[in-house]
């Protein structure tokens, strides 16, 4: 049975997602890690039901269901981390978002520390869960500059599929832009996919820059800048 939209008797992980703490999947991990309490008691059981009258806290900070939903895209510079916090004290991508947004936003998917380009932020856990599910097959397009020339065999094998430690990595499209430069389109979104494939062929990306996520293009968005998604972009991502 679908859970009511008025917030009554929500599963705890869904409450966290609707409160903007994290995506639903990430919220499940927060619960399992013992970081969530309900009415002062730590809860580690998935599926626990709560209501808006309950006091739900993450790391001791109370969470509230949010009515305002935000959908932003950021052009992340290199050397920023996609996380809500970092024990090493590295700069967080979320700190580049507009300061006037009071709700807590989190990134949908990731770009690693050295990579740059488009990353989505929202406080809508259902939106995040839907567009990040592997079955959606949302395209992600990258520009990659190698430190050395890239052999044609790398392009051919990446198209057909490269097996690395039992995992197959296959791009949707790959195009040579120069001796050291490629345009690559992925749909599976496996962790550090391009870097793993490059490393397999003893190559190193000097620059890895994402320029598109589905219908969302980088356009004229400068490094460190963000903008709100248009209604058309949100609808197309959700379709």
Number of C-alpha atoms within 10 A of each C-alpha: 3 4 11 9 8 9 16 14 15 20 16 26 28 24 26 28 25 24 23 25 26 28 28 24 15 16 24 21 15 20 22 14 11 14 16 25 20 17 12 12 11 15 19 18 13 14 13 14 16 20 16 15 10 12 16 25 19 18 10 11 10 13 18 18 15 15 11 10 14 16 19 19 24 25 24 29 21 19 15 21 22 21 15 15 13 11 5 6 8 13 16 17 26 20 11 17 17 12 7 6 10 8 17 17 24 22 22 22 17 16 25 15 17 16 23 24 25 27 24 23 24 23 28 25 27 16 19 24 18 16 19 18 13 13 10 14 14 18 17 21 23 22 20 23 21 18 13 14 12 20 12 10 10 16 18 12 15 21 16 12 16 19 13 11 6 7 10 14 21 21 20 16 15 19 12 14 12 12 13 16 20 19 19 21 22 21 19 20 20 14 12 12 16 22 16 17 22 16 12 14 12 9 18 20 19 14 17 23 22 24 21 19 22 15 14 21 16 18 8 8 16 13 16 17 15 21 14 15 16 12 10 11 16 17 11 12 18 12 9
